[in-house]
Amino acid sequence: MLFSRHKSTMVDPARALPGHETPTFAVPTTHSVLGTPLQPPFPKGMETAYLALGCFWGAERSFWELPGVYTTASGYQGGYTPNPTYEEVCTGRTGHAETVMVVFDPARVSYEEILRHYFEAHDPTQGMRQGADTGTQYRSVIFTINPAQKRIAEELRDTYTAALNEQGYGPVTTEIAPAGPFYYAEGYHQQYLHKNPDGYCELEGTGVSCPIGLGVPAVSGGADTEEALPASEEEWRQRLAPDQYAVLRQAATEPPFTGKYVDVDDDGVYRCAACGNELFDSETKFYSTCGWPSFTQALPGAVEYREDRSHGMVRTEVRCARCHSHLGHVFDDGPRDAGGQRYCINSIALNLVER
């Protein structure tokens, strides 16, 4: 993004730009992708998160693609200058961070899950920069709106710090601060990468998974699903065989036509090989010729989704909703009469429990 060569220390409030009594530009009323309102009031029951993680162009896109997100917007927060412009923020003299407002339905996606995505979407150890973007506006901040959000943010930051340290990363520099005024960015910044698909995006995660929900019960019952989850990646390594660990915890892919469940049509329920969570019913399994077990749907609440831009592609990754282990991907080329989806899942990520 432009104007990234400026000081990486917070401006003194007394030297901050004065700003404006009212906004100097109009804000669009409708989200360009979701078609929902960009400004309140929002439907009853929605919750709001304010998250800074570097350039808000790529950050906003990463959130509007999450299931359960109602609307998103790019803006400025955490500084001293009222109603700033983009050019003013880029001087480093407003104190604001480029921030994404995420309005979501907590019945479909939890605040904890929003924060897991937040931490994994960027490198929270870089201080006043993100990749090549340098300056206070690119710092990592979670702006909380109530004590519950503050508690969850602090706990998850500590958990992710431990996971990153295991992989050789330094301290997490993410700030956790009360949410002050959120100032909407100019219209051309809203859903920027939807309007400019080839636009600049420096945002890149560490590749380290952020564990959440440690020790919680499985989505589905069963004696083999009640064991507490490992608290660290080292514990996962001890529990899983090396080839299982590579797929389930490092998102590797087993070679096609090598898995034990490719041609199996036995009746039963497929469970997560990492934690025992029930994932797929055999009645939804079909032979797709792709070389991996394929299903038309997952059991309700059993899996979670995230954007995968690895290997030069844009795909939807499927993970276990309990332990967040990698399972495979879902595509829109499945049987039309069964909903059109194809869950392409690694055999090694599954255990079939016959009925």
C-alpha angles and dihedrals in degrees: 000000000000128000094027096140103090140107119304097211124090115260117247108254090234090058097044119119113267096234125194137300091228134016114282095212140039122256120219115252098216135052108246093219108028098034090224128126115283094206134042149303092079126183118285114271097030119130128208131220125188113205134175117195108148129288107018094215095075093028093059093049092052090058102041087058093059117103111247096030111127101188142340136201138184119234151134126273144156099046141094107250116094119225095356127189124229091252090053093049090050091059089068089233100107100061091223125137122216100256138186121216109213118192111191144170107247089202088066104030127017127226087243090057090048089054093046088057090045094055094044093048095065143018106264094190099072102088114206096008145051115211109310092345106099128186144069092282089067097053122125114253138160110205109202127204101196142013092265092058091046092053094048092046093051094047094048093045089055092047093050092046089060092048092049093046090055088058094049100262122140129239120315109250097193112136121218111206139157112270113254124183116328111217114200116234123235118290095255090060093056110101086347097168091051090056092039107032092179093047126131119282122169094173113124132158129222096245090238115127118236108222117218134175095029112189096007120139119267121262090246128035132246136121094261095054101059099078114113115256121250113271096216142025089251089061089049089053090053093049099045132057113248094255091047091049091051092055103033100040104022099037095240120157126231115230113269119265092015101095121100095233100051095100100020117121100172117142116253147077125296113224132194108269090215102052109002096247113157108247115161137017115225089231088072094051119108138171108254102171089235094114099247133080109277131202133183094218145001126236112271112281093356100115140034131210137222136173114262117199097169124129093022093294137107110226139154111247120210120215135176109267092218106047098012092232119159114260106166137273139296123227135186096235099088128117109309093215090057098050100283099263129125117197103201104199134180112244091219089061091059141070118194115218107194122221 
